[in-house]
C-alpha cells in the first residue's frame, strides 16, 4: 500500500489527518534536519495504522514536504 503524505515539520504538536484512504496530512514537532522529521512521520504513521515501524518505508520525497511511504501489511 502506498501512502501519500503532506508533511508539516516544526509544528506545535504531532497529529495525523486522513484526507482519503491513501492520502494524509501529518504535523510533526521534529525539525527537518538529518531525517528527524521523516523518522517522526514514520513513528506517527505506525501508531496510527497499527503496524511496525520497520514495515513503513520512505520511497519518494526525502527532502520534500510531499512524501510517499510504502506500508507492508
N, CA, C and O atoms as a MOPAC input file, in Angstrom:
PM7 MOZYME 1SCF
protein

 N      0.84500 1    -1.17500 1     0.00000 1
 C      0.00000 1     0.00000 1     0.00000 1
 C      0.89200 1     1.24100 1     0.00000 1
 O      1.84700 1     1.32400 1     0.77300 1
 N      0.58400 1     2.18700 1    -0.85500 1
 C      1.34200 1     3.43500 1    -0.94900 1
 C      0.52000 1     4.54800 1    -0.28300 1
 O     -0.65300 1     4.74600 1    -0.60100 1
 N      1.15600 1     5.26300 1     0.63800 1
 C      0.51800 1     6.38000 1     1.32400 1
 C      1.21700 1     7.67000 1     0.88300 1
 O      2.44200 1     7.76300 1     0.95100 1
 N      0.45600 1     8.64700 1     0.44000 1
 C      0.98800 1     9.96400 1     0.10900 1
 C      0.76500 1    10.86800 1     1.31000 1
 O     -0.34900 1    10.98800 1     1.82100 1
 N      1.85700 1    11.50900 1     1.75500 1
 C      1.78100 1    12.34000 1     2.96000 1
 C      2.24800 1    13.75300 1     2.66700 1
 O      3.28800 1    13.95900 1     2.04200 1
 N      1.46900 1    14.72600 1     3.12600 1
 C      1.88100 1    16.12200 1     3.09100 1
 C      2.35500 1    16.44500 1     4.49500 1
 O      1.55400 1    16.51900 1     5.42600 1
 N      3.65300 1    16.63700 1     4.64600 1
 C      4.27000 1    16.76300 1     5.96900 1
 C      4.52900 1    18.22500 1     6.30200 1
 O      5.04200 1    18.98600 1     5.48200 1
 N      4.16400 1    18.59800 1     7.51400 1
 C      4.43700 1    19.93700 1     8.02000 1
 C      5.34600 1    19.80300 1     9.23700 1
 O      4.86600 1    19.56500 1    10.34500 1
 N      6.66600 1    19.95600 1     9.03900 1
 C      7.60000 1    19.82500 1    10.16100 1
 C      7.59300 1    21.06800 1    11.04600 1
 O      7.07200 1    22.11900 1    10.67400 1
 N      8.18500 1    20.91300 1    12.22300 1
 C      8.33400 1    22.03700 1    13.16100 1
 C      6.98100 1    22.59500 1    13.60000 1
 O      6.84400 1    23.79600 1    13.83200 1
 N      5.99000 1    21.72300 1    13.71100 1
 C      4.64600 1    22.12700 1    14.13500 1
 C      4.58000 1    22.20000 1    15.65700 1
 O      5.52000 1    21.80200 1    16.34500 1
 N      3.47700 1    22.70600 1    16.17500 1
 C      3.33400 1    22.83200 1    17.62300 1
 C      2.93700 1    21.51400 1    18.28100 1
 O      3.13400 1    21.34300 1    19.48400 1
 N      2.37300 1    20.56900 1    17.49700 1
 C      2.01400 1    19.26200 1    18.04400 1
 C      2.08000 1    18.20800 1    16.94700 1
 O      2.09900 1    18.52700 1    15.75800 1
 N      2.11400 1    16.95200 1    17.36700 1
 C      2.09800 1    15.83900 1    16.42100 1
 C      0.66300 1    15.41800 1    16.18300 1
 O     -0.07900 1    15.17500 1    17.13500 1
 N      0.26000 1    15.33000 1    14.91300 1
 C     -1.08100 1    14.82500 1    14.61500 1
 C     -1.16400 1    14.35900 1    13.17400 1
 O     -0.34300 1    14.71300 1    12.32800 1
 N     -2.18300 1    13.55600 1    12.92500 1
 C     -2.40800 1    12.96300 1    11.61200 1
 C     -3.84700 1    13.24400 1    11.20600 1
 O     -4.76600 1    13.08700 1    12.00900 1
 N     -4.04100 1    13.65800 1     9.96100 1
 C     -5.38000 1    13.89900 1     9.42700 1
 C     -5.49900 1    13.18500 1     8.08600 1
 O     -4.78600 1    13.51000 1     7.13600 1
 N     -6.39600 1    12.22000 1     8.01700 1
 C     -6.60000 1    11.47300 1     6.77300 1
 C     -7.50900 1    12.27100 1     5.84300 1
 O     -8.58700 1    12.71100 1     6.24000 1
 N     -7.06500 1    12.45000 1     4.60800 1
 C     -7.86200 1    13.13800 1     3.59800 1
 C     -8.70300 1    12.14000 1     2.81200 1
 O     -9.85100 1    12.43000 1     2.47400 1
 N     -8.15300 1    10.98600 1     2.52200 1
 C     -8.87600 1     9.84900 1     1.96700 1
 C     -8.11000 1     8.59300 1     2.36200 1
 O     -7.24100 1     8.65600 1     3.23200 1
 N     -8.41100 1     7.45700 1     1.74500 1
 C     -7.83100 1     6.19800 1     2.21600 1
 C     -6.32800 1     6.05700 1     1.99300 1
 O     -5.69600 1     5.20800 1     2.62200 1
 N     -5.73800 1     6.87200 1     1.11100 1
 C     -4.29400 1     6.76100 1     0.89200 1
 C     -3.57600 1     8.11000 1     0.87100 1
 O     -2.44500 1     8.19800 1     0.39200 1
 N     -4.20900 1     9.14500 1     1.37500 1
 C     -3.59900 1    10.47500 1     1.45300 1
 C     -3.77900 1    11.01900 1     2.86200 1
 O     -4.85300 1    10.91800 1     3.45300 1
 N     -2.70300 1    11.59900 1     3.38500 1
 C     -2.72200 1    12.02900 1     4.77600 1
 C     -1.93700 1    13.32700 1     4.93900 1
 O     -0.96400 1    13.56500 1     4.22500 1
 N     -2.36500 1    14.16100 1     5.88100 1
 C     -1.58800 1    15.32700 1     6.29700 1
 C     -0.99000 1    14.98700 1     7.65100 1
 O     -1.68300 1    14.47600 1     8.53000 1
 N      0.29000 1    15.26800 1     7.81800 1
 C      0.96700 1    14.93300 1     9.06400 1
 C      1.69900 1    16.16100 1     9.58500 1
 O      2.49100 1    16.77500 1     8.86900 1
 N      1.42700 1    16.51400 1    10.84000 1
 C      2.14700 1    17.58600 1    11.51600 1
 C      3.08000 1    16.94100 1    12.52400 1
 O      2.65200 1    16.11700 1    13.33200 1
 N      4.36700 1    17.31500 1    12.48200 1
 C      5.33200 1    16.77400 1    13.44100 1
 C      6.10800 1    17.91700 1    14.08500 1
 O      6.37300 1    18.93900 1    13.45100 1
 N      6.46400 1    17.73200 1    15.33800 1
 C      7.22900 1    18.75600 1    16.05800 1
 C      8.70200 1    18.69700 1    15.72000 1
 O      9.44100 1    19.62800 1    16.03700 1
 N      9.14700 1    17.63000 1    15.08500 1
 C     10.56100 1    17.46600 1    14.74000 1
 C     10.97900 1    18.46600 1    13.66600 1
 O     10.18400 1    18.86600 1    12.81600 1
 N     12.24100 1    18.85300 1    13.73100 1
 C     12.79400 1    19.77900 1    12.73800 1
 C     13.20700 1    18.99900 1    11.49100 1
 O     13.56500 1    17.82500 1    11.58800 1
 N     13.15900 1    19.63600 1    10.32800 1
 C     13.51500 1    18.94000 1     9.08800 1
 C     15.02500 1    18.90900 1     8.85000 1
 O     15.50600 1    19.40000 1     7.82800 1
 N     15.75700 1    18.34000 1     9.78000 1
 C     17.21600 1    18.23600 1     9.65900 1
 C     17.65000 1    16.79400 1     9.87200 1
 O     17.21500 1    16.13600 1    10.81700 1
 N     18.50000 1    16.31500 1     8.99500 1
 C     19.10100 1    14.98200 1     9.11600 1
 C     18.07300 1    13.86800 1     9.26000 1
 O     18.32600 1    12.88000 1     9.95000 1
 N     16.91200 1    14.01500 1     8.61300 1
 C     15.89900 1    12.97200 1     8.60600 1
 C     15.06800 1    12.86200 1     9.87000 1
 O     14.31900 1    11.89800 1    10.02800 1
 N     15.18300 1    13.83000 1    10.78000 1
 C     14.42900 1    13.76500 1    12.03700 1
 C     12.92700 1    13.82400 1    11.79700 1
 O     12.17200 1    13.08200 1    12.42500 1
 N     12.48300 1    14.69600 1    10.89800 1
 C     11.05000 1    14.80500 1    10.60800 1
 C     10.53700 1    13.53700 1     9.91900 1
 O      9.43200 1    13.07900 1    10.21400 1
 N     11.32100 1    12.97300 1     9.01400 1
 C     10.91200 1    11.73700 1     8.33800 1
 C     10.74000 1    10.60500 1     9.35000 1
 O      9.79000 1     9.82600 1     9.26700 1
 N     11.65400 1    10.52400 1    10.28900 1
 C     11.58200 1     9.49900 1    11.32400 1
 C     10.32400 1     9.68600 1    12.18000 1
 O      9.65000 1     8.71600 1    12.52600 1
 N     10.01900 1    10.93200 1    12.51400 1
 C      8.83000 1    11.23100 1    13.31000 1
 C      7.55300 1    10.87000 1    12.55200 1
 O      6.59400 1    10.38800 1    13.15500 1
 N      7.53200 1    11.09600 1    11.24500 1
 C      6.36000 1    10.74700 1    10.43300 1
 C      6.16000 1     9.23400 1    10.42900 1
 O      5.03400 1     8.75200 1    10.56100 1
 N      7.24300 1     8.49100 1    10.27900 1
 C      7.14500 1     7.02700 1    10.28900 1
 C      6.59000 1     6.54900 1    11.62700 1
 O      5.75100 1     5.64900 1    11.65900 1
 N      7.04900 1     7.13900 1    12.73000 1
 C      6.54800 1     6.75600 1    14.05200 1
 C      5.05300 1     7.04300 1    14.19300 1
 O      4.29800 1     6.20900 1    14.69300 1
 N      4.63200 1     8.23300 1    13.74800 1
 C      3.20700 1     8.58000 1    13.83100 1
 C      2.34900 1     7.66600 1    12.96000 1
 O      1.29400 1     7.20100 1    13.39200 1
 N      2.80000 1     7.41100 1    11.74100 1
 C      2.03600 1     6.53700 1    10.85500 1
 C      1.94700 1     5.11800 1    11.40100 1
 O      0.91300 1     4.46300 1    11.26900 1
 N      3.01900 1     4.64500 1    12.00900 1
 C      2.99700 1     3.28500 1    12.56100 1
 C      1.99400 1     3.18200 1    13.70400 1
 O      1.30100 1     2.17200 1    13.82600 1
 N      1.90800 1     4.21000 1    14.54000 1
 C      0.91800 1     4.20300 1    15.62000 1
 C     -0.49800 1     4.31500 1    15.06500 1
 O     -1.40600 1     3.61400 1    15.51100 1
 N     -0.67500 1     5.19500 1    14.09600 1
 C     -1.99600 1     5.43100 1    13.50900 1
 C     -2.52700 1     4.18800 1    12.78500 1
 O     -3.70800 1     3.85500 1    12.88600 1
 N     -1.63900 1     3.51200 1    12.05500 1
 C     -2.06100 1     2.36600 1    11.25300 1
 C     -1.88500 1     1.03100 1    11.97700 1
 O     -2.28600 1    -0.01600 1    11.46800 1
 N     -1.28500 1     1.07600 1    13.16500 1
 C     -1.04200 1    -0.12300 1    13.97700 1
 C     -0.20500 1    -1.15700 1    13.23600 1
 O     -0.55100 1    -2.33700 1    13.18000 1
 N      0.91400 1    -0.68500 1    12.66400 1
 C      1.89700 1    -1.57600 1    12.04100 1
 C      3.26300 1    -1.22800 1    12.61400 1
 O      3.45500 1    -0.14500 1    13.16800 1
 N      4.20400 1    -2.14400 1    12.47900 1
 C      5.55500 1    -1.90500 1    12.97500 1
 C      6.25000 1    -0.83600 1    12.13200 1
 O      6.00400 1    -0.71700 1    10.93200 1
 N      7.12200 1    -0.06100 1    12.78000 1
 C      7.86100 1     0.98300 1    12.05700 1
 C      8.69800 1     0.38500 1    10.93600 1
 O      8.90800 1     1.02400 1     9.90500 1
 N      9.17400 1    -0.83600 1    11.13400 1
 C     10.01100 1    -1.48000 1    10.11500 1
 C      9.22900 1    -1.82400 1     8.85100 1
 O      9.82700 1    -2.12200 1     7.81800 1
 N      7.90300 1    -1.78700 1     8.92100 1
 C      7.07100 1    -2.08000 1     7.76000 1
 C      6.71500 1    -0.83100 1     6.95800 1
 O      6.01000 1    -0.92600 1     5.95300 1
 N      7.19100 1     0.33800 1     7.38600 1
 C      6.92700 1     1.58600 1     6.67400 1
 C      8.24100 1     2.10100 1     6.11300 1
 O      9.21200 1     2.28600 1     6.84600 1
 N      8.26300 1     2.32900 1     4.81100 1
 C      9.49500 1     2.76100 1     4.14800 1
 C      9.21800 1     4.01000 1     3.31000 1
 O      8.24800 1     4.06200 1     2.55400 1
 N     10.08200 1     5.00700 1     3.45600 1
 C     10.00500 1     6.21800 1     2.63700 1
 C     10.52900 1     5.88200 1     1.24800 1
 O     11.68300 1     5.48000 1     1.10000 1
 N      9.69100 1     6.04200 1     0.23300 1
 C     10.11800 1     5.68600 1    -1.11500 1
 C     10.30400 1     6.89500 1    -2.02700 1
 O     10.96900 1     6.78900 1    -3.05800 1
 N      9.72400 1     8.04800 1    -1.66400 1
 C      9.87100 1     9.23300 1    -2.50200 1
 C      9.67900 1    10.48400 1    -1.64800 1
 O      8.79800 1    10.52500 1    -0.79000 1
 N     10.51100 1    11.50700 1    -1.88500 1
 C     10.33100 1    12.78900 1    -1.23600 1
 C     11.11400 1    12.96700 1     0.04900 1
 O     10.61900 1    13.58300 1     0.99200 1
 N     12.32400 1    12.44100 1     0.10200 1
 C     13.14000 1    12.52000 1     1.31200 1
 C     13.35500 1    13.92500 1     1.83500 1
 O     13.41600 1    14.12800 1     3.04800 1
 N     13.47200 1    14.90200 1     0.94200 1
 C     13.69800 1    16.29000 1     1.37600 1
 C     12.53800 1    17.21300 1     1.01600 1
 O     12.63100 1    18.42700 1     1.20200 1
 N     11.45400 1    16.65200 1     0.50500 1
 C     10.29400 1    17.45400 1     0.11300 1
 C      9.18700 1    17.32600 1     1.15600 1
 O      9.22000 1    16.42700 1     1.99700 1
 N      8.21900 1    18.21600 1     1.09800 1
 C      7.08000 1    18.12800 1     2.01800 1
 C      6.08800 1    17.06700 1     1.58000 1
 O      5.40400 1    16.47800 1     2.41700 1
 N      5.99900 1    16.81300 1     0.27600 1
 C      5.14500 1    15.74500 1    -0.24300 1
 C      5.98400 1    14.47700 1    -0.30400 1
 O      7.00200 1    14.43000 1    -0.99400 1
 N      5.55400 1    13.45300 1     0.41800 1
 C      6.31200 1    12.22400 1     0.51400 1
 C      5.41800 1    11.04900 1     0.20400 1
 O      4.19400 1    11.12900 1     0.31300 1
 N      6.04900 1     9.94900 1    -0.18800 1
 C      5.30800 1     8.70900 1    -0.37600 1
 C      5.95800 1     7.62100 1     0.45800 1
 O      7.17800 1     7.45700 1     0.46200 1
 N      5.12200 1     6.88800 1     1.15800 1
 C      5.57000 1     5.80600 1     2.00900 1
 C      4.92700 1     4.51500 1     1.53200 1
 O      3.75900 1     4.49500 1     1.14500 1
 N      5.70000 1     3.44100 1     1.56400 1
 C      5.15900 1     2.12700 1     1.26900 1
 C      4.93500 1     1.40900 1     2.59300 1
 O      5.84700 1     1.28200 1     3.41000 1
 N      3.71600 1     0.94800 1     2.79000 1
 C      3.36000 1     0.25500 1     4.02700 1
 C      3.09400 1    -1.20200 1     3.68500 1
 O      2.22300 1    -1.50800 1     2.87000 1
 N      3.84100 1    -2.09300 1     4.30600 1
 C      3.65500 1    -3.53000 1     4.09900 1
 C      2.75400 1    -4.07000 1     5.20300 1
 O      3.00400 1    -3.83200 1     6.38500 1
 N      1.73400 1    -4.77800 1     4.83000 1
 C      0.79400 1    -5.32200 1     5.82100 1
 C      1.20700 1    -6.70000 1     6.25300 1
 O      0.53600 1    -7.31400 1     7.08200 1

